[in-house]
Amino acid sequence: MTDLPRRHQRARGPLPVRHGRLQRRRAVGRVFALLAGTLAVVLVSVGGVGAYAVWDVARSVKTGVKLVSLPGHTQQAIPDVAAMEGGINVLIAGTDSRSGLGGIYESSDEQDASSGEGNNDVTMLLHIAQDHKSMMVVSFPRDLMIAIPDCPSPNGGTVDGSDYAQFNTALSRGGLACVVLTVEKMTGLTIPFGAVINFAGVSGMSTAVGGVSVCLASPVVDKYTNPPLDLPAGTSELVGDEALSFLRSRHGVGDGSDLGRISNQQVFLSALARKVVSGGVLSNPVQLYGLAKAAVDNVTPSESLSNPTTLVQIALAVKDTGLENMVFVQYPAVTDPDNVNRVVPQTSAARALNEALVNDVAVKLTGSTGRAAEDPNATNTPTPGDTTSSDAPTADAGATTDAAATPAPDATSSAVELPSSITGQTAAQQTCTKGNE
């Protein structure tokens, strides 16, 4: 088995906070796009919807899940005032559980697929830098074979860890706390905030923003999703369950693998970020309220994230971060030599990414946009496995307009170049999905 990266430093958590004036609209929208909705209550809290909407959304937040620390780590104190300072780490786990969702998930095939807590089918880590000039969203492959530590059992006691286990089993082993502990062990970070989001939440939030326009370089067809996908090349407006099918699709994008699915999800999330920032969502109280309700009705947060004030604090931490300084990356992996259907961390690249996270430095991508994504604005877009760097990211018209209104801080001058084997894109890049032809 490939050696796992070791922890190098004590991870960073939120520093003491200061009082500050709440900023409005554009700042909080950017955070929501990257958290896939878990911070959507922020849009209501500072978006001008009104006191009733704030109260109604706040009372919908579910009881928080208690997180614990690895040996040698200390949980950070959770601030209770506005304007959080310092670096912030939030983990989002998308569960594949269909329990209690109803609708299309009532079918026997869906119910048999997963019940109860479910697996962490999608896992993303949001890291906001100490200076708030940059942020990174790291997607972890579901088929990654790694060490899972001992975890507290949701029913009491301890769930024994494993030196070699599939990453997406962490949620079913020990709930959200186990997913957080596993990612902490992999990266060396301390992660004080987390949330689990279900299928209905993703569907509802795409509807709340009026759909998300995605670019398809070639048709995307997948009969295995529910509902099935049959999208032509060009631009598609994805809403509701069709948007969820697009995010779930493996067979229809890239090479049909989970790694291809990750880059396809990055195409969608970057498009969502641009729409929320530049497409009028933030000036529409009805959409803001619907977005927040869709989020909190389908999200189970950690105790540390269940206070709406904390959501506002996190949003304010990135009020001046530009789309070009938001970087999506896939945690680097290679085929497991013991199982061709699984992957293990690519040791040197994983170490470089972990060090960038722990040392809190901005990063610059030098590799491709991934197996299921391409940048039509790049003159030399690498193919999967290519070590050639692509051209600098190109923002779409909406992102350019937003940047002109409030110049983003320059986080690239001191950015560390990641190895070319690490794929991803910035939120400013208007990429297109490649279907599995």
C-alpha positions as CSV (number, residue, x, y, z in Angstrom):
1,M,0.0,0.0,0.0
2,T,1.2,3.5,-0.8
3,D,2.5,5.3,2.3
4,L,0.0,7.8,3.7
5,P,1.2,11.4,4.2
6,R,2.2,12.2,7.7
7,R,1.0,15.2,9.8
8,H,3.7,17.9,9.7
9,Q,2.2,20.7,11.9
10,R,-0.5,21.4,14.3
11,A,-3.4,22.4,12.2
12,R,-4.9,25.9,12.2
13,G,-8.3,26.8,13.4
14,P,-10.2,30.0,13.8
15,L,-8.4,32.7,15.7
16,P,-10.1,35.1,18.2
17,V,-12.9,37.1,16.6
18,R,-13.7,40.8,16.4
19,H,-16.9,42.7,16.2
20,G,-17.6,44.1,12.8
21,R,-20.3,45.4,10.6
22,L,-22.1,42.7,8.6
23,Q,-21.4,42.9,4.9
24,R,-24.2,42.1,2.4
25,R,-25.0,40.0,-0.6
26,R,-22.0,39.2,-2.8
27,A,-19.7,38.0,-0.1
28,V,-22.0,35.4,1.4
29,G,-23.1,34.1,-1.9
30,R,-19.6,33.0,-2.8
31,V,-19.3,30.9,0.3
32,F,-22.6,29.2,-0.3
33,A,-21.5,28.1,-3.8
34,L,-18.5,26.4,-2.4
35,L,-20.2,24.8,0.6
36,A,-23.0,23.4,-1.7
37,G,-25.6,25.1,0.5
38,T,-24.7,24.5,4.1
39,L,-24.1,28.2,4.7
40,A,-27.2,29.2,2.8
41,V,-28.8,30.6,6.0
42,V,-26.2,33.4,5.7
43,L,-28.0,34.6,2.6
44,V,-31.1,35.2,4.7
45,S,-29.3,36.6,7.7
46,V,-27.6,39.4,5.8
47,G,-29.5,39.5,2.5
48,G,-32.4,41.7,3.6
49,V,-35.2,39.1,3.6
50,G,-36.5,40.1,7.0
51,A,-36.6,39.1,10.6
52,Y,-39.3,36.4,10.1
53,A,-37.3,34.6,7.4
54,V,-34.2,34.6,9.6
55,W,-36.2,33.2,12.5
56,D,-37.9,30.6,10.4
57,V,-34.7,29.4,8.8
58,A,-32.8,29.4,12.1
59,R,-35.4,27.2,13.8
60,S,-35.1,24.7,11.0
61,V,-31.5,23.9,11.7
62,K,-31.1,20.4,12.9
63,T,-29.5,19.4,16.2
64,G,-25.7,19.4,15.7
65,V,-23.4,16.4,15.6
66,K,-20.7,16.4,18.2
67,L,-17.1,16.3,16.7
68,V,-14.1,15.0,18.6
69,S,-10.3,15.5,18.2
70,L,-7.5,13.2,17.3
71,P,-4.9,12.6,20.0
72,G,-2.7,15.7,20.3
73,H,-5.3,18.0,18.8
74,T,-7.4,20.4,20.7
75,Q,-10.9,21.5,19.6
76,Q,-11.0,25.3,18.9
77,A,-13.4,27.4,20.8
78,I,-16.4,28.4,18.7
79,P,-16.8,32.2,18.6
80,D,-20.2,33.7,19.3
81,V,-19.7,37.2,17.8
82,A,-19.5,38.5,14.2
83,A,-16.6,38.6,11.8
84,M,-14.6,35.5,12.3
85,E,-10.8,35.9,11.8
86,G,-8.1,33.5,10.8
87,G,-8.1,30.3,8.8
88,I,-11.3,28.2,8.7
89,N,-11.8,24.5,7.8
90,V,-15.3,23.1,7.0
91,L,-16.0,19.5,5.9
92,I,-19.1,18.7,3.8
93,A,-20.2,15.1,3.5
94,G,-22.9,14.2,0.9
95,T,-24.7,11.1,2.1
96,D,-26.1,8.5,-0.4
97,S,-28.8,7.5,2.2
98,R,-32.4,7.7,0.8
99,S,-34.1,7.2,4.1
100,G,-37.1,9.3,4.6
101,L,-36.6,11.4,1.4
102,G,-39.8,10.2,-0.4
103,G,-40.5,11.1,-4.1
104,I,-38.3,9.4,-6.6
105,Y,-36.2,7.9,-3.7
106,E,-39.2,5.6,-2.7
107,S,-38.4,3.1,-5.4
108,S,-37.1,-0.3,-4.3
109,D,-33.8,0.2,-6.3
110,E,-33.1,3.5,-4.5
111,Q,-34.1,2.2,-1.0
112,D,-32.0,-0.9,-1.4
113,A,-29.0,1.2,-2.5
114,S,-28.5,2.8,0.9
115,S,-30.4,3.3,4.1
116,G,-29.7,4.6,7.6
117,E,-26.7,6.9,7.9
118,G,-25.4,5.9,4.4
119,N,-21.9,6.4,3.0
120,N,-20.1,9.7,2.4
121,D,-20.6,9.4,-1.4
122,V,-19.2,12.9,-1.9
123,T,-16.8,14.6,0.6
124,M,-15.4,18.1,0.2
125,L,-13.1,20.1,2.5
126,L,-13.3,23.9,2.4
127,H,-10.2,25.6,3.6
128,I,-10.3,29.4,3.9
129,A,-6.8,31.0,4.3
130,Q,-5.8,32.9,7.4
131,D,-5.6,36.2,5.4
132,H,-8.9,35.4,3.6
133,K,-7.4,36.1,0.2
134,S,-7.8,32.6,-1.1
135,M,-9.7,29.4,-0.4
136,M,-9.5,25.8,-1.6
137,V,-12.1,23.1,-1.9
138,V,-10.6,19.6,-1.9
139,S,-12.7,16.7,-3.2
140,F,-11.8,13.2,-1.8
141,P,-12.5,10.2,-4.1
142,R,-15.1,7.8,-2.6
143,D,-13.0,4.8,-3.7
144,L,-9.8,6.0,-1.9
145,M,-8.2,3.3,0.2
146,I,-6.8,4.9,3.3
147,A,-6.4,4.5,7.1
148,I,-9.5,5.2,9.1
149,P,-8.9,6.0,12.8
150,D,-10.9,4.8,15.8
151,C,-14.1,6.8,15.9
152,P,-16.8,7.4,18.5
153,S,-19.9,5.4,17.8
154,P,-23.1,7.4,17.4
155,N,-24.7,4.9,19.9
156,G,-21.8,5.2,22.4
157,G,-18.5,3.5,22.7
158,T,-15.8,3.3,20.0
159,V,-15.7,2.0,16.4
160,D,-12.4,0.3,15.7
161,G,-10.3,1.9,13.0
162,S,-8.6,0.2,10.1
163,D,-5.3,0.6,8.4
164,Y,-6.8,-0.1,5.0
165,A,-10.4,0.8,4.3
166,Q,-12.5,2.5,1.7
167,F,-12.9,6.2,2.4
168,N,-16.6,6.4,1.8
169,T,-17.4,4.0,4.6
170,A,-16.3,6.5,7.2
171,L,-19.8,8.0,7.5
172,S,-21.6,4.6,8.0
173,R,-18.9,3.6,10.5
174,G,-19.1,6.5,12.9
175,G,-21.2,9.3,11.4
176,L,-19.9,12.8,10.5
177,A,-17.4,12.8,13.4
178,C,-15.7,9.8,11.8
179,V,-15.5,11.5,8.4
180,V,-13.9,14.5,10.0
181,L,-11.4,12.5,11.9
182,T,-10.4,10.6,8.8
183,V,-9.8,13.7,6.8
184,E,-7.9,15.2,9.7
185,K,-5.7,12.1,9.7
186,M,-5.1,12.4,6.0
187,T,-4.3,16.1,5.8
188,G,-2.9,17.1,9.2
189,L,-5.6,19.8,9.6
190,T,-7.9,20.4,12.5
191,I,-11.5,20.7,11.2
192,P,-13.9,22.3,13.7
193,F,-16.9,22.6,11.4
194,G,-18.8,19.9,9.4
195,A,-22.2,19.0,7.9
196,V,-24.0,16.2,6.1
197,I,-26.2,17.0,3.2
198,N,-28.7,14.7,1.5
199,F,-29.9,14.2,-2.0
200,A,-33.1,16.3,-1.5
201,G,-31.0,19.2,-0.4
202,V,-29.0,19.3,-3.6
203,S,-32.1,19.0,-5.7
204,G,-34.0,21.7,-3.7
205,M,-31.1,24.2,-3.8
206,S,-30.7,24.0,-7.6
207,T,-34.4,24.7,-7.9
208,A,-34.2,27.6,-5.5
209,V,-31.6,29.5,-7.6
210,G,-33.7,28.9,-10.7
211,G,-31.4,26.3,-12.2
212,V,-27.7,26.2,-13.1
213,S,-26.4,26.6,-16.6
214,V,-23.6,24.1,-17.4
215,C,-21.5,23.7,-20.6
216,L,-21.4,20.3,-22.2
217,A,-18.5,19.6,-24.6
218,S,-20.3,16.4,-25.7
219,P,-23.6,14.7,-24.9
220,V,-24.0,13.3,-21.4
221,V,-26.1,10.1,-21.3
222,D,-26.5,8.0,-18.1
223,K,-29.4,5.5,-17.8
224,Y,-28.2,4.5,-14.3
225,T,-29.2,7.8,-12.6
226,N,-32.6,8.6,-11.3
227,P,-34.0,10.3,-13.3
228,P,-31.8,9.1,-16.3
229,L,-29.7,11.7,-18.1
230,D,-29.9,12.4,-21.8
231,L,-28.3,15.9,-22.3
232,P,-27.1,17.2,-25.7
233,A,-23.8,19.0,-26.3
234,G,-24.1,22.7,-25.7
235,T,-25.5,24.5,-22.7
236,S,-28.0,22.8,-20.4
237,E,-30.1,24.4,-17.6
238,L,-30.1,21.9,-14.7
239,V,-32.9,22.1,-12.1
240,G,-34.1,19.9,-9.3
241,D,-33.7,16.1,-9.7
242,E,-32.0,16.5,-13.1
243,A,-29.3,18.6,-11.4
244,L,-28.8,15.9,-8.8
245,S,-28.5,13.2,-11.5
246,F,-25.9,15.3,-13.2
247,L,-23.9,15.5,-10.0
248,R,-24.3,11.8,-9.2
249,S,-23.5,10.6,-12.7
250,R,-20.4,8.4,-13.1
251,H,-21.2,6.4,-16.2
252,G,-22.2,9.4,-18.3
253,V,-19.1,11.6,-17.8
254,G,-15.4,11.4,-18.5
255,D,-14.2,7.8,-18.3
256,G,-17.0,6.6,-16.2
257,S,-15.0,6.7,-13.0
258,D,-15.5,8.4,-9.7
259,L,-12.5,10.6,-10.5
260,G,-14.3,11.8,-13.6
261,R,-17.4,12.5,-11.5
262,I,-15.4,14.8,-9.3
263,S,-14.2,17.0,-12.1
264,N,-17.8,17.1,-13.5
265,Q,-19.0,18.3,-10.0
266,Q,-16.4,21.0,-10.2
267,V,-17.9,22.2,-13.5
268,F,-21.3,22.4,-11.8
269,L,-20.1,24.1,-8.6
270,S,-18.1,26.7,-10.5
271,A,-21.1,27.5,-12.6
272,L,-23.2,27.8,-9.4
273,A,-20.7,30.1,-7.8
274,R,-20.7,32.4,-10.9
275,K,-24.5,32.5,-10.9
276,V,-24.9,33.3,-7.3
277,V,-22.2,36.0,-7.5
278,S,-23.2,37.5,-10.8
279,G,-26.6,36.2,-11.9
280,G,-28.9,38.2,-9.7
281,V,-29.6,35.6,-7.1
282,L,-28.2,37.8,-4.3
283,S,-30.7,40.6,-5.1
284,N,-33.7,38.4,-5.1
285,P,-35.1,37.9,-1.6
286,V,-37.5,35.1,-2.7
287,Q,-34.6,33.1,-4.2
288,L,-32.4,33.8,-1.1
289,Y,-35.1,32.5,1.3
290,G,-35.8,29.5,-0.8
291,L,-32.1,28.7,-1.0
292,A,-31.7,28.9,2.7
293,K,-34.7,26.8,3.5
294,A,-33.6,24.1,1.0
295,A,-30.3,24.0,2.7
296,V,-31.2,23.9,6.4
297,D,-34.1,21.5,5.8
298,N,-31.8,18.9,4.4
299,V,-28.5,19.5,6.2
300,T,-27.3,18.0,9.5
301,P,-24.6,20.3,10.9
302,S,-22.0,19.7,13.5
303,E,-22.8,21.4,16.9
304,S,-20.2,24.0,16.0
305,L,-22.1,24.9,12.8
306,S,-25.6,24.8,14.1
307,N,-25.6,28.5,15.2
308,P,-26.7,30.8,12.3
309,T,-24.3,33.5,13.8
310,T,-21.4,31.1,13.1
311,L,-22.5,30.8,9.5
312,V,-22.5,34.6,9.1
313,Q,-19.0,34.7,10.6
314,I,-17.6,32.2,8.1
315,A,-19.3,34.1,5.2
316,L,-17.8,37.4,6.3
317,A,-14.3,35.8,6.3
318,V,-14.3,35.7,2.5
319,K,-16.2,38.9,1.7
320,D,-13.3,40.0,-0.6
321,T,-12.2,36.7,-2.0
322,G,-12.5,36.7,-5.9
323,L,-13.7,33.8,-8.0
324,E,-10.2,33.5,-9.4
325,N,-8.8,32.8,-5.9
326,M,-11.3,30.0,-5.2
327,V,-9.6,26.7,-6.3
328,F,-11.2,23.3,-6.6
329,V,-8.9,20.4,-6.5
330,Q,-9.1,16.6,-6.4
331,Y,-7.1,14.8,-3.7
332,P,-4.4,13.2,-5.8
333,A,-4.8,9.4,-6.2
334,V,-3.4,6.6,-8.3
335,T,-4.7,3.0,-9.0
336,D,-4.4,0.7,-6.0
337,P,-1.8,-1.9,-6.9
338,D,-3.8,-4.5,-4.9
339,N,-7.2,-3.6,-6.5
340,V,-7.6,-2.0,-9.9
341,N,-11.1,-0.8,-9.0
342,R,-9.8,1.3,-6.1
343,V,-7.3,4.1,-5.7
344,V,-4.7,5.2,-3.1
345,P,-3.1,8.6,-2.4
346,Q,-0.4,9.6,-4.8
347,T,2.3,10.0,-2.1
348,S,4.4,13.0,-3.3
349,A,1.4,15.0,-4.7
350,A,-0.7,14.3,-1.6
351,R,2.2,15.5,0.6
352,A,2.5,18.7,-1.4
353,L,-1.2,19.4,-1.1
354,N,-1.3,18.6,2.6
355,E,1.7,21.0,3.2
356,A,-0.1,23.8,1.4
357,L,-3.2,23.3,3.5
358,V,-1.3,23.0,6.8
359,N,1.1,25.9,6.0
360,D,-1.9,28.0,4.8
361,V,-0.6,29.1,1.5
362,A,-2.4,30.0,-1.7
363,V,-2.0,27.5,-4.5
364,K,-1.7,27.6,-8.3
365,L,-2.8,24.8,-10.5
366,T,-0.5,23.4,-13.1
367,G,-2.3,20.3,-14.2
368,S,-5.4,19.5,-16.2
369,T,-9.1,20.3,-15.3
370,G,-9.7,16.5,-14.8
371,R,-11.1,13.5,-16.6
372,A,-14.5,14.9,-17.3
373,A,-13.9,18.6,-17.7
374,E,-12.2,20.9,-20.2
375,D,-11.5,24.6,-20.4
376,P,-12.5,25.9,-23.9
377,N,-10.7,29.2,-23.3
378,A,-7.4,27.5,-22.7
379,T,-5.1,27.3,-25.8
380,N,-3.4,24.2,-24.4
381,T,-5.8,22.2,-22.3
382,P,-4.0,19.0,-21.0
383,T,-5.6,15.7,-21.3
384,P,-5.9,13.4,-18.3
385,G,-2.5,12.3,-17.2
386,D,-0.8,15.1,-19.2
387,T,1.9,17.0,-17.2
388,T,1.6,20.1,-19.4
389,S,0.3,23.2,-17.7
390,S,-2.8,24.9,-19.0
391,D,-3.0,28.6,-19.6
392,A,-4.1,31.0,-16.9
393,P,-7.7,30.7,-15.9
394,T,-10.2,32.8,-17.9
395,A,-13.2,34.3,-16.2
396,D,-16.6,34.4,-17.9
397,A,-18.5,37.6,-18.5
398,G,-20.3,37.4,-15.2
399,A,-17.1,36.9,-13.2
400,T,-15.4,39.8,-15.0
401,T,-18.2,42.1,-14.2
402,D,-18.1,41.1,-10.5
403,A,-14.3,41.5,-10.4
404,A,-14.6,45.0,-11.9
405,A,-17.0,46.1,-9.2
406,T,-14.7,44.9,-6.3
407,P,-11.1,44.0,-7.3
408,A,-10.1,40.7,-5.8
409,P,-6.9,40.5,-3.7
410,D,-3.9,39.2,-5.5
411,A,-3.3,35.8,-4.0
412,T,-1.3,34.5,-7.0
413,S,1.9,36.4,-6.5
414,S,3.0,34.2,-3.6
415,A,1.1,31.1,-4.6
416,V,2.7,27.7,-4.5
417,E,2.5,25.7,-7.6
418,L,0.9,22.3,-7.1
419,P,2.2,19.2,-8.9
420,S,0.7,18.7,-12.4
421,S,-0.8,15.4,-11.2
422,I,-3.3,17.4,-9.1
423,T,-6.3,18.2,-11.2
424,G,-8.9,21.0,-10.7
425,Q,-10.0,24.5,-11.7
426,T,-10.8,27.9,-10.3
427,A,-14.3,29.2,-9.8
428,A,-13.6,31.8,-12.5
429,Q,-13.0,29.2,-15.1
430,Q,-16.0,28.4,-17.3
431,T,-15.3,24.8,-18.0
432,C,-17.3,22.2,-19.9
433,T,-18.2,18.6,-19.1
434,K,-17.0,15.8,-21.4
435,G,-19.5,13.0,-21.8
436,N,-18.4,9.4,-21.6
437,E,-18.6,8.7,-25.4
